[in-house]
Amino acid sequence: MNLIVDIGNSSTKLAVFEGKIKLSQSRINDLNSEVLEKEFKGHKIQKAIISSVKKLPQIISGLFFTNIPFVVVLSYKSRLPFKIEYDTPETLGADRIAAVAGAFNLFPGEEVLVIDAGTALTFEFLSSNSYKGGNISPGLTMRFKALNKFTEKLPLVSPSERFSLPGRNTTDAITAGVITGMTYEINEYIRTFENKHTDCKIILTGGDSEFLKDKINHHITYMPDIVLDGLNYILEYNAK
């Protein structure tokens, strides 16, 4: 069995795969040795991969290498089935690499745009067997927090489906501004991109993707777990 660990800015996702089949998945706020030991005892883990946007604590990596025969810590130096054409590959997040791997596995040899609506909103472009680069902007929650943190009087607002447009009060004005602004950004990015790449596949993923998916005015493939699938694909690719 394969253990997949995706450590993000806001939380950590754990998944167990048997080959290509996902057996279980969970999300936790704090990855610690107790949580991992439960995973080790509950499943006969033979292979594992770790993707982290943070510095990995030594006690965590030590548990992996002690308990699991084959471990991959994903980075730009890892063995990958596609080329990375990025001027600063050392700054490329492992989660972004994993999302591209998931797209490559699904659509080999094609052009794919992966939109990840998580802590940050990222756009990744895969063309044939090459990762060409992408864009990064603030994610949904980050936009709400920024308005509150960098102003004196604006309140901290949470995403909501119900708001007036244009906003008739400050809460609605913030909600409408953030949600419609981000929606316009995604829609316009896709429209501009499709003008140059007419056969491009569009994938939407990330923690806020479910909230946003019905607001997209283009044909997209909604795949909330493409990062986990991509990590499992990289793990199997390295284990060959």
C-alpha positions as CSV (number, residue, x, y, z in Angstrom):
1,M,0.0,0.0,0.0
2,N,1.0,3.6,-0.6
3,L,0.8,6.4,1.9
4,I,0.4,9.9,0.4
5,V,1.1,13.0,2.5
6,D,0.3,16.4,1.2
7,I,1.3,19.1,3.7
8,G,-0.2,22.4,2.7
9,N,-0.2,25.9,4.1
10,S,-3.5,25.4,5.9
11,S,-3.8,21.7,6.5
12,T,-2.4,18.3,5.7
13,K,-4.1,15.6,3.5
14,L,-3.4,11.9,4.0
15,A,-4.4,9.2,1.6
16,V,-3.8,5.5,1.3
17,F,-3.7,3.9,-2.2
18,E,-3.6,0.3,-3.3
19,G,-2.0,0.7,-6.7
20,K,-4.2,3.3,-8.5
21,I,-7.2,2.8,-6.2
22,K,-7.6,5.2,-3.3
23,L,-8.8,3.4,-0.2
24,S,-9.0,6.2,2.3
25,Q,-8.5,10.0,2.6
26,S,-8.4,12.4,5.5
27,R,-7.6,16.0,6.3
28,I,-5.9,17.1,9.5
29,N,-4.8,20.4,10.9
30,D,-1.7,19.2,12.8
31,L,0.6,16.5,11.4
32,N,2.3,14.8,14.3
33,S,4.0,11.5,15.2
34,E,0.8,10.1,16.8
35,V,-1.3,10.6,13.7
36,L,1.4,9.0,11.5
37,E,1.8,6.0,13.9
38,K,-1.9,5.3,13.5
39,E,-1.5,5.3,9.8
40,F,1.4,2.9,10.0
41,K,-0.4,0.5,12.2
42,G,-3.7,0.7,10.3
43,H,-2.2,-0.2,7.0
44,K,0.7,-2.3,5.7
45,I,2.5,0.7,4.1
46,Q,5.3,-0.3,1.7
47,K,5.8,3.0,-0.2
48,A,5.2,6.6,0.8
49,I,5.6,10.1,-0.7
50,I,5.7,13.4,1.1
51,S,4.8,16.7,-0.5
52,S,5.3,19.7,1.7
53,V,5.2,23.5,1.2
54,K,6.8,23.9,4.6
55,K,10.1,22.7,6.1
56,L,9.6,19.1,7.1
57,P,10.2,18.4,10.9
58,Q,13.0,15.9,11.4
59,I,10.9,13.7,13.7
60,I,8.3,13.3,10.9
61,S,10.8,12.4,8.2
62,G,12.5,10.1,10.6
63,L,9.3,8.2,11.2
64,F,8.8,7.7,7.5
65,F,12.3,6.4,6.8
66,T,12.2,4.2,9.9
67,N,8.8,2.5,9.2
68,I,8.5,2.4,5.4
69,P,10.8,0.6,3.0
70,F,10.5,3.1,0.1
71,V,10.0,6.9,0.6
72,V,10.0,9.8,-1.8
73,V,10.3,13.4,-0.6
74,L,9.0,15.3,-3.6
75,S,11.0,18.3,-5.0
76,Y,12.1,19.6,-8.3
77,K,15.1,17.2,-8.1
78,S,12.8,14.2,-8.0
79,R,12.5,11.8,-10.9
80,L,9.5,13.0,-12.9
81,P,7.9,11.9,-16.1
82,F,7.9,15.4,-17.6
83,K,10.4,18.2,-18.0
84,I,10.3,21.4,-15.8
85,E,10.9,24.5,-17.9
86,Y,11.0,27.0,-15.0
87,D,13.8,29.5,-14.5
88,T,13.9,29.0,-10.8
89,P,12.9,25.3,-10.2
90,E,14.2,25.4,-6.7
91,T,11.3,27.8,-5.8
92,L,8.6,25.6,-7.4
93,G,6.3,24.2,-4.7
94,A,5.9,20.4,-4.5
95,D,2.1,20.8,-4.5
96,R,2.4,22.5,-7.9
97,I,4.6,19.7,-9.3
98,A,2.1,17.1,-8.0
99,A,-0.9,18.9,-9.7
100,V,1.0,18.9,-13.0
101,A,1.8,15.2,-12.5
102,G,-1.8,14.4,-12.0
103,A,-2.7,16.2,-15.2
104,F,0.1,14.5,-17.1
105,N,-1.2,11.1,-16.0
106,L,-4.7,11.9,-17.1
107,F,-3.9,13.6,-20.4
108,P,-0.5,12.4,-21.6
109,G,0.8,14.4,-24.6
110,E,-1.9,17.1,-24.3
111,E,-2.1,20.7,-23.2
112,V,-3.6,21.1,-19.8
113,L,-4.2,24.1,-17.6
114,V,-4.5,23.2,-13.9
115,I,-6.2,25.8,-11.7
116,D,-5.7,25.2,-8.0
117,A,-7.9,27.3,-5.7
118,G,-6.3,26.8,-2.4
119,T,-4.5,29.1,0.0
120,A,-3.1,30.7,-3.1
121,L,-4.8,30.7,-6.5
122,T,-2.3,29.0,-9.0
123,F,-2.4,28.4,-12.7
124,E,-0.1,25.6,-14.1
125,F,0.4,25.0,-17.8
126,L,1.5,21.6,-19.1
127,S,2.2,21.2,-22.8
128,S,2.9,17.6,-24.0
129,N,5.7,16.4,-21.7
130,S,6.9,19.8,-20.5
131,Y,5.8,22.0,-17.6
132,K,5.9,25.6,-19.0
133,G,5.2,27.6,-15.9
134,G,2.3,29.2,-14.2
135,N,0.8,32.1,-12.3
136,I,0.2,32.7,-8.5
137,S,-2.2,35.1,-6.9
138,P,-3.9,35.3,-3.5
139,G,-6.5,32.7,-2.7
140,L,-10.1,33.3,-1.6
141,T,-9.5,33.3,2.2
142,M,-6.2,35.2,1.8
143,R,-8.1,38.0,0.0
144,F,-10.7,38.3,2.8
145,K,-7.9,38.3,5.5
146,A,-5.8,40.9,3.6
147,L,-8.7,43.4,3.5
148,N,-9.1,43.0,7.3
149,K,-5.4,43.0,8.2
150,F,-4.3,45.9,6.1
151,T,-7.1,48.3,6.9
152,E,-8.3,49.8,10.1
153,K,-12.1,49.4,9.8
154,L,-12.9,46.6,7.4
155,P,-14.2,43.5,9.1
156,L,-13.0,39.9,8.5
157,V,-15.7,38.3,6.3
158,S,-16.1,34.7,5.4
159,P,-17.1,33.4,1.9
160,S,-20.9,33.3,1.4
161,E,-23.2,32.5,-1.5
162,R,-25.6,35.2,-0.4
163,F,-24.7,38.8,-1.0
164,S,-26.0,41.8,-2.9
165,L,-24.3,42.9,-6.1
166,P,-23.4,45.7,-5.9
167,G,-23.0,45.4,-2.2
168,R,-25.5,47.5,-0.2
169,N,-23.5,47.2,3.0
170,T,-19.8,46.7,3.9
171,T,-20.0,43.0,4.4
172,D,-21.8,42.5,1.1
173,A,-19.4,44.9,-0.6
174,I,-16.4,42.8,0.6
175,T,-18.0,39.5,-0.2
176,A,-19.1,40.6,-3.7
177,G,-15.7,42.2,-4.3
178,V,-13.7,39.2,-3.3
179,I,-15.8,36.4,-4.8
180,T,-16.8,38.1,-8.1
181,G,-13.2,39.5,-8.5
182,M,-11.7,36.0,-8.1
183,T,-14.4,34.5,-10.4
184,Y,-13.7,37.2,-13.0
185,E,-10.0,36.5,-12.7
186,I,-10.4,32.8,-13.3
187,N,-12.9,33.2,-16.2
188,E,-10.8,35.8,-18.0
189,Y,-7.6,33.8,-17.5
190,I,-9.3,30.8,-19.1
191,R,-10.7,32.9,-21.9
192,T,-7.4,34.5,-22.7
193,F,-5.6,31.1,-22.5
194,E,-8.1,29.3,-24.7
195,N,-7.6,31.9,-27.4
196,K,-4.0,30.7,-27.8
197,H,-4.5,27.0,-26.9
198,T,-7.8,25.9,-28.4
199,D,-7.6,22.3,-27.5
200,C,-6.4,22.8,-23.9
201,K,-8.0,20.8,-21.1
202,I,-9.0,22.9,-18.0
203,I,-8.8,21.3,-14.5
204,L,-10.1,22.9,-11.4
205,T,-8.9,21.7,-8.0
206,G,-8.1,22.9,-4.5
207,G,-9.9,23.6,-1.2
208,D,-12.1,26.3,-2.6
209,S,-12.8,24.6,-5.9
210,E,-16.2,23.3,-4.9
211,F,-17.3,26.7,-3.9
212,L,-16.1,28.2,-7.2
213,K,-16.8,25.5,-9.8
214,D,-20.4,26.6,-10.6
215,K,-19.2,30.2,-11.1
216,I,-16.8,29.3,-14.0
217,N,-18.3,30.1,-17.4
218,H,-16.1,27.6,-19.3
219,H,-15.9,23.9,-19.7
220,I,-13.8,22.6,-16.9
221,T,-13.0,19.2,-15.3
222,Y,-13.6,19.4,-11.5
223,M,-10.9,17.2,-9.8
224,P,-10.6,18.1,-6.1
225,D,-8.0,15.4,-5.5
226,I,-5.7,15.7,-8.5
227,V,-2.7,16.6,-6.2
228,L,-3.1,13.3,-4.3
229,D,-3.6,11.4,-7.5
230,G,-0.5,13.1,-8.9
231,L,1.6,12.2,-5.8
232,N,0.6,8.6,-6.1
233,Y,1.5,8.6,-9.8
234,I,4.9,10.1,-9.0
235,L,5.5,7.5,-6.2
236,E,4.6,4.6,-8.6
237,Y,6.8,6.1,-11.3
238,N,9.8,6.3,-8.9
239,A,9.2,2.8,-7.6
240,K,9.6,1.2,-11.1
